């Protein structure tokens, strides 16, 4: 049987790995994609830059 400290440490490591390996890349891709999409939609109505 493991101690509560070991269980807590294991949960913290799992949470850290989940955040760094999965969540951070997904959020960054979503933000960059959302910005690009919003610029694309804006240019559909306002025209390309310099026009």
PyMOL Python script that loads the backbone (N, CA, C, O; Angstrom):
from pymol import cmd

cmd.read_pdbstr("""\
ATOM      1  N   UNK A   1       0.845  -1.183   0.000  1.00  0.00           N
ATOM      2  CA  UNK A   1       0.000   0.000   0.000  1.00  0.00           C
ATOM      3  C   UNK A   1       0.886   1.239   0.000  1.00  0.00           C
ATOM      4  O   UNK A   1       1.895   1.291   0.703  1.00  0.00           O
ATOM      5  N   UNK A   2       0.503   2.234  -0.792  1.00  0.00           N
ATOM      6  CA  UNK A   2       1.317   3.444  -0.894  1.00  0.00           C
ATOM      7  C   UNK A   2       0.830   4.497   0.087  1.00  0.00           C
ATOM      8  O   UNK A   2      -0.319   4.484   0.528  1.00  0.00           O
ATOM      9  N   UNK A   3       1.732   5.403   0.413  1.00  0.00           N
ATOM     10  CA  UNK A   3       1.383   6.458   1.358  1.00  0.00           C
ATOM     11  C   UNK A   3       0.621   7.572   0.641  1.00  0.00           C
ATOM     12  O   UNK A   3       0.701   7.686  -0.582  1.00  0.00           O
ATOM     13  N   UNK A   4      -0.105   8.381   1.377  1.00  0.00           N
ATOM     14  CA  UNK A   4      -0.833   9.501   0.752  1.00  0.00           C
ATOM     15  C   UNK A   4       0.096  10.487   0.047  1.00  0.00           C
ATOM     16  O   UNK A   4      -0.281  11.079  -0.964  1.00  0.00           O
ATOM     17  N   UNK A   5       1.313  10.667   0.577  1.00  0.00           N
ATOM     18  CA  UNK A   5       2.251  11.576  -0.069  1.00  0.00           C
ATOM     19  C   UNK A   5       2.648  11.064  -1.453  1.00  0.00           C
ATOM     20  O   UNK A   5       2.778  11.838  -2.401  1.00  0.00           O
ATOM     21  N   UNK A   6       2.839   9.740  -1.552  1.00  0.00           N
ATOM     22  CA  UNK A   6       3.209   9.147  -2.839  1.00  0.00           C
ATOM     23  C   UNK A   6       2.070   9.278  -3.841  1.00  0.00           C
ATOM     24  O   UNK A   6       2.301   9.571  -5.014  1.00  0.00           O
ATOM     25  N   UNK A   7       0.837   9.059  -3.380  1.00  0.00           N
ATOM     26  CA  UNK A   7      -0.317   9.197  -4.266  1.00  0.00           C
ATOM     27  C   UNK A   7      -0.452  10.637  -4.752  1.00  0.00           C
ATOM     28  O   UNK A   7      -0.719  10.877  -5.929  1.00  0.00           O
ATOM     29  N   UNK A   8      -0.270  11.587  -3.851  1.00  0.00           N
ATOM     30  CA  UNK A   8      -0.366  12.996  -4.223  1.00  0.00           C
ATOM     31  C   UNK A   8       0.706  13.351  -5.235  1.00  0.00           C
ATOM     32  O   UNK A   8       0.431  14.025  -6.228  1.00  0.00           O
ATOM     33  N   UNK A   9       1.924  12.903  -4.988  1.00  0.00           N
ATOM     34  CA  UNK A   9       3.034  13.177  -5.908  1.00  0.00           C
ATOM     35  C   UNK A   9       2.756  12.576  -7.286  1.00  0.00           C
ATOM     36  O   UNK A   9       2.999  13.218  -8.308  1.00  0.00           O
ATOM     37  N   UNK A  10       2.249  11.351  -7.311  1.00  0.00           N
ATOM     38  CA  UNK A  10       1.944  10.693  -8.581  1.00  0.00           C
ATOM     39  C   UNK A  10       0.845  11.457  -9.332  1.00  0.00           C
ATOM     40  O   UNK A  10       0.931  11.623 -10.549  1.00  0.00           O
ATOM     41  N   UNK A  11      -0.169  11.914  -8.625  1.00  0.00           N
ATOM     42  CA  UNK A  11      -1.237  12.691  -9.263  1.00  0.00           C
ATOM     43  C   UNK A  11      -0.716  14.019  -9.791  1.00  0.00           C
ATOM     44  O   UNK A  11      -1.133  14.464 -10.860  1.00  0.00           O
ATOM     45  N   UNK A  12       0.185  14.654  -9.062  1.00  0.00           N
ATOM     46  CA  UNK A  12       0.754  15.919  -9.533  1.00  0.00           C
ATOM     47  C   UNK A  12       1.578  15.718 -10.796  1.00  0.00           C
ATOM     48  O   UNK A  12       1.510  16.534 -11.715  1.00  0.00           O
ATOM     49  N   UNK A  13       2.356  14.641 -10.851  1.00  0.00           N
ATOM     50  CA  UNK A  13       3.158  14.361 -12.050  1.00  0.00           C
ATOM     51  C   UNK A  13       2.253  14.068 -13.235  1.00  0.00           C
ATOM     52  O   UNK A  13       2.518  14.537 -14.342  1.00  0.00           O
ATOM     53  N   UNK A  14       1.187  13.302 -13.023  1.00  0.00           N
ATOM     54  CA  UNK A  14       0.240  13.011 -14.106  1.00  0.00           C
ATOM     55  C   UNK A  14      -0.437  14.284 -14.600  1.00  0.00           C
ATOM     56  O   UNK A  14      -0.595  14.471 -15.807  1.00  0.00           O
ATOM     57  N   UNK A  15      -0.834  15.150 -13.693  1.00  0.00           N
ATOM     58  CA  UNK A  15      -1.478  16.408 -14.086  1.00  0.00           C
ATOM     59  C   UNK A  15      -0.501  17.287 -14.867  1.00  0.00           C
ATOM     60  O   UNK A  15      -0.878  17.896 -15.868  1.00  0.00           O
ATOM     61  N   UNK A  16       0.749  17.354 -14.413  1.00  0.00           N
ATOM     62  CA  UNK A  16       1.756  18.148 -15.114  1.00  0.00           C
ATOM     63  C   UNK A  16       1.988  17.618 -16.525  1.00  0.00           C
ATOM     64  O   UNK A  16       2.047  18.393 -17.480  1.00  0.00           O
ATOM     65  N   UNK A  17       2.120  16.302 -16.657  1.00  0.00           N
ATOM     66  CA  UNK A  17       2.331  15.726 -17.986  1.00  0.00           C
ATOM     67  C   UNK A  17       1.132  15.955 -18.891  1.00  0.00           C
ATOM     68  O   UNK A  17       1.299  16.247 -20.075  1.00  0.00           O
ATOM     69  N   UNK A  18      -0.072  15.827 -18.352  1.00  0.00           N
ATOM     70  CA  UNK A  18      -1.264  16.089 -19.155  1.00  0.00           C
ATOM     71  C   UNK A  18      -1.292  17.533 -19.641  1.00  0.00           C
ATOM     72  O   UNK A  18      -1.590  17.796 -20.806  1.00  0.00           O
ATOM     73  N   UNK A  19      -0.981  18.468 -18.744  1.00  0.00           N
ATOM     74  CA  UNK A  19      -1.000  19.878 -19.122  1.00  0.00           C
ATOM     75  C   UNK A  19       0.063  20.202 -20.157  1.00  0.00           C
ATOM     76  O   UNK A  19      -0.216  20.930 -21.110  1.00  0.00           O
ATOM     77  N   UNK A  20       1.271  19.685 -19.998  1.00  0.00           N
ATOM     78  CA  UNK A  20       2.358  20.052 -20.897  1.00  0.00           C
ATOM     79  C   UNK A  20       2.323  19.292 -22.210  1.00  0.00           C
ATOM     80  O   UNK A  20       2.704  19.841 -23.244  1.00  0.00           O
ATOM     81  N   UNK A  21       1.876  18.039 -22.197  1.00  0.00           N
ATOM     82  CA  UNK A  21       1.915  17.234 -23.416  1.00  0.00           C
ATOM     83  C   UNK A  21       0.644  17.409 -24.245  1.00  0.00           C
ATOM     84  O   UNK A  21       0.714  17.431 -25.473  1.00  0.00           O
ATOM     85  N   UNK A  22      -0.502  17.532 -23.603  1.00  0.00           N
ATOM     86  CA  UNK A  22      -1.759  17.580 -24.337  1.00  0.00           C
ATOM     87  C   UNK A  22      -2.412  18.956 -24.338  1.00  0.00           C
ATOM     88  O   UNK A  22      -2.712  19.495 -25.403  1.00  0.00           O
ATOM     89  N   UNK A  23      -2.630  19.521 -23.183  1.00  0.00           N
ATOM     90  CA  UNK A  23      -3.463  20.718 -23.090  1.00  0.00           C
ATOM     91  C   UNK A  23      -2.789  21.961 -23.667  1.00  0.00           C
ATOM     92  O   UNK A  23      -3.426  22.707 -24.411  1.00  0.00           O
ATOM     93  N   UNK A  24      -1.533  22.201 -23.349  1.00  0.00           N
ATOM     94  CA  UNK A  24      -0.850  23.403 -23.837  1.00  0.00           C
ATOM     95  C   UNK A  24      -0.777  23.432 -25.370  1.00  0.00           C
ATOM     96  O   UNK A  24      -1.096  24.466 -25.956  1.00  0.00           O
ATOM     97  N   UNK A  25      -0.370  22.346 -26.048  1.00  0.00           N
ATOM     98  CA  UNK A  25      -0.361  22.392 -27.513  1.00  0.00           C
ATOM     99  C   UNK A  25      -1.749  22.577 -28.122  1.00  0.00           C
ATOM    100  O   UNK A  25      -1.905  23.302 -29.105  1.00  0.00           O
ATOM    101  N   UNK A  26      -2.745  21.930 -27.548  1.00  0.00           N
ATOM    102  CA  UNK A  26      -4.102  22.056 -28.095  1.00  0.00           C
ATOM    103  C   UNK A  26      -4.597  23.494 -27.956  1.00  0.00           C
ATOM    104  O   UNK A  26      -5.180  24.043 -28.891  1.00  0.00           O
ATOM    105  N   UNK A  27      -4.367  24.104 -26.796  1.00  0.00           N
ATOM    106  CA  UNK A  27      -4.809  25.484 -26.581  1.00  0.00           C
ATOM    107  C   UNK A  27      -4.056  26.443 -27.497  1.00  0.00           C
ATOM    108  O   UNK A  27      -4.663  27.359 -28.051  1.00  0.00           O
ATOM    109  N   UNK A  28      -2.752  26.255 -27.670  1.00  0.00           N
ATOM    110  CA  UNK A  28      -1.985  27.159 -28.523  1.00  0.00           C
ATOM    111  C   UNK A  28      -2.411  27.027 -29.983  1.00  0.00           C
ATOM    112  O   UNK A  28      -2.513  28.032 -30.687  1.00  0.00           O
ATOM    113  N   UNK A  29      -2.659  25.810 -30.445  1.00  0.00           N
ATOM    114  CA  UNK A  29      -3.126  25.627 -31.821  1.00  0.00           C
ATOM    115  C   UNK A  29      -4.506  26.253 -32.001  1.00  0.00           C
ATOM    116  O   UNK A  29      -4.780  26.860 -33.036  1.00  0.00           O
ATOM    117  N   UNK A  30      -5.369  26.113 -31.010  1.00  0.00           N
ATOM    118  CA  UNK A  30      -6.707  26.701 -31.097  1.00  0.00           C
ATOM    119  C   UNK A  30      -6.640  28.227 -31.128  1.00  0.00           C
ATOM    120  O   UNK A  30      -7.388  28.864 -31.870  1.00  0.00           O
ATOM    121  N   UNK A  31      -5.753  28.814 -30.329  1.00  0.00           N
ATOM    122  CA  UNK A  31      -5.635  30.274 -30.322  1.00  0.00           C
ATOM    123  C   UNK A  31      -5.092  30.798 -31.646  1.00  0.00           C
ATOM    124  O   UNK A  31      -5.622  31.766 -32.192  1.00  0.00           O
ATOM    125  N   UNK A  32      -4.045  30.173 -32.167  1.00  0.00           N
ATOM    126  CA  UNK A  32      -3.470  30.624 -33.432  1.00  0.00           C
ATOM    127  C   UNK A  32      -4.460  30.403 -34.570  1.00  0.00           C
ATOM    128  O   UNK A  32      -4.612  31.262 -35.439  1.00  0.00           O
ATOM    129  N   UNK A  33      -5.135  29.251 -34.566  1.00  0.00           N
ATOM    130  CA  UNK A  33      -6.136  28.990 -35.593  1.00  0.00           C
ATOM    131  C   UNK A  33      -7.308  29.954 -35.512  1.00  0.00           C
ATOM    132  O   UNK A  33      -7.816  30.409 -36.537  1.00  0.00           O
ATOM    133  N   UNK A  34      -7.736  30.262 -34.305  1.00  0.00           N
ATOM    134  CA  UNK A  34      -8.837  31.216 -34.135  1.00  0.00           C
ATOM    135  C   UNK A  34      -8.465  32.606 -34.599  1.00  0.00           C
ATOM    136  O   UNK A  34      -9.282  33.297 -35.207  1.00  0.00           O
ATOM    137  N   UNK A  35      -7.242  33.024 -34.321  1.00  0.00           N
ATOM    138  CA  UNK A  35      -6.792  34.337 -34.796  1.00  0.00           C
ATOM    139  C   UNK A  35      -6.742  34.371 -36.317  1.00  0.00           C
ATOM    140  O   UNK A  35      -7.216  35.324 -36.934  1.00  0.00           O
ATOM    141  N   UNK A  36      -6.168  33.334 -36.924  1.00  0.00           N
ATOM    142  CA  UNK A  36      -6.111  33.275 -38.384  1.00  0.00           C
ATOM    143  C   UNK A  36      -7.493  33.263 -39.008  1.00  0.00           C
ATOM    144  O   UNK A  36      -7.731  33.922 -40.020  1.00  0.00           O
ATOM    145  N   UNK A  37      -8.407  32.512 -38.402  1.00  0.00           N
ATOM    146  CA  UNK A  37      -9.775  32.451 -38.920  1.00  0.00           C
ATOM    147  C   UNK A  37     -10.464  33.804 -38.807  1.00  0.00           C
ATOM    148  O   UNK A  37     -11.165  34.224 -39.727  1.00  0.00           O
ATOM    149  N   UNK A  38     -10.268  34.486 -37.684  1.00  0.00           N
ATOM    150  CA  UNK A  38     -10.907  35.793 -37.522  1.00  0.00           C
ATOM    151  C   UNK A  38     -10.342  36.811 -38.506  1.00  0.00           C
ATOM    152  O   UNK A  38     -11.089  37.641 -39.026  1.00  0.00           O
ATOM    153  N   UNK A  39      -9.038  36.764 -38.771  1.00  0.00           N
ATOM    154  CA  UNK A  39      -8.446  37.668 -39.767  1.00  0.00           C
ATOM    155  C   UNK A  39      -8.991  37.338 -41.154  1.00  0.00           C
ATOM    156  O   UNK A  39      -9.296  38.245 -41.927  1.00  0.00           O
ATOM    157  N   UNK A  40      -9.116  36.066 -41.474  1.00  0.00           N
ATOM    158  CA  UNK A  40      -9.646  35.656 -42.766  1.00  0.00           C
ATOM    159  C   UNK A  40     -11.084  36.150 -42.951  1.00  0.00           C
ATOM    160  O   UNK A  40     -11.428  36.666 -44.015  1.00  0.00           O
ATOM    161  N   UNK A  41     -11.923  35.994 -41.923  1.00  0.00           N
ATOM    162  CA  UNK A  41     -13.309  36.472 -42.002  1.00  0.00           C
ATOM    163  C   UNK A  41     -13.337  37.991 -42.153  1.00  0.00           C
ATOM    164  O   UNK A  41     -14.111  38.521 -42.950  1.00  0.00           O
ATOM    165  N   UNK A  42     -12.501  38.691 -41.394  1.00  0.00           N
ATOM    166  CA  UNK A  42     -12.448  40.150 -41.491  1.00  0.00           C
ATOM    167  C   UNK A  42     -12.074  40.580 -42.906  1.00  0.00           C
ATOM    168  O   UNK A  42     -12.657  41.518 -43.449  1.00  0.00           O
ATOM    169  N   UNK A  43     -11.112  39.901 -43.497  1.00  0.00           N
ATOM    170  CA  UNK A  43     -10.673  40.288 -44.843  1.00  0.00           C
ATOM    171  C   UNK A  43     -11.712  39.959 -45.900  1.00  0.00           C
ATOM    172  O   UNK A  43     -11.690  40.549 -46.981  1.00  0.00           O
ATOM    173  N   UNK A  44     -12.625  39.031 -45.619  1.00  0.00           N
ATOM    174  CA  UNK A  44     -13.703  38.768 -46.560  1.00  0.00           C
ATOM    175  C   UNK A  44     -14.604  39.990 -46.685  1.00  0.00           C
ATOM    176  O   UNK A  44     -15.157  40.238 -47.756  1.00  0.00           O
ATOM    177  N   UNK A  45     -14.761  40.756 -45.609  1.00  0.00           N
ATOM    178  CA  UNK A  45     -15.643  41.909 -45.636  1.00  0.00           C
ATOM    179  C   UNK A  45     -14.885  43.208 -45.918  1.00  0.00           C
ATOM    180  O   UNK A  45     -15.409  44.085 -46.605  1.00  0.00           O
ATOM    181  N   UNK A  46     -13.679  43.345 -45.406  1.00  0.00           N
ATOM    182  CA  UNK A  46     -12.937  44.593 -45.527  1.00  0.00           C
ATOM    183  C   UNK A  46     -11.991  44.597 -46.723  1.00  0.00           C
ATOM    184  O   UNK A  46     -11.471  45.653 -47.084  1.00  0.00           O
ATOM    185  N   UNK A  47     -11.757  43.460 -47.336  1.00  0.00           N
ATOM    186  CA  UNK A  47     -10.829  43.381 -48.442  1.00  0.00           C
ATOM    187  C   UNK A  47      -9.422  43.117 -47.956  1.00  0.00           C
ATOM    188  O   UNK A  47      -9.126  43.249 -46.768  1.00  0.00           O
ATOM    189  N   UNK A  48      -8.552  42.740 -48.886  1.00  0.00           N
ATOM    190  CA  UNK A  48      -7.163  42.456 -48.486  1.00  0.00           C
ATOM    191  C   UNK A  48      -6.439  43.728 -48.047  1.00  0.00           C
ATOM    192  O   UNK A  48      -6.888  44.832 -48.356  1.00  0.00           O
ATOM    193  N   UNK A  49      -5.343  43.585 -47.343  1.00  0.00           N
ATOM    194  CA  UNK A  49      -4.600  44.769 -46.900  1.00  0.00           C
ATOM    195  C   UNK A  49      -4.111  45.593 -48.108  1.00  0.00           C
ATOM    196  O   UNK A  49      -3.648  45.043 -49.108  1.00  0.00           O
ATOM    197  N   UNK A  50      -4.222  46.876 -47.989  1.00  0.00           N
ATOM    198  CA  UNK A  50      -3.751  47.777 -49.035  1.00  0.00           C
ATOM    199  C   UNK A  50      -4.749  48.046 -50.131  1.00  0.00           C
ATOM    200  O   UNK A  50      -4.440  48.785 -51.066  1.00  0.00           O
ATOM    201  N   UNK A  51      -5.932  47.476 -50.052  1.00  0.00           N
ATOM    202  CA  UNK A  51      -6.905  47.736 -51.125  1.00  0.00           C
ATOM    203  C   UNK A  51      -7.839  48.861 -50.767  1.00  0.00           C
ATOM    204  O   UNK A  51      -8.717  49.210 -51.556  1.00  0.00           O
TER     205      UNK A  51
END
""", "prot")
cmd.dss("prot")
cmd.show_as("cartoon", "prot")
cmd.util.cbc("prot")
cmd.orient("prot")
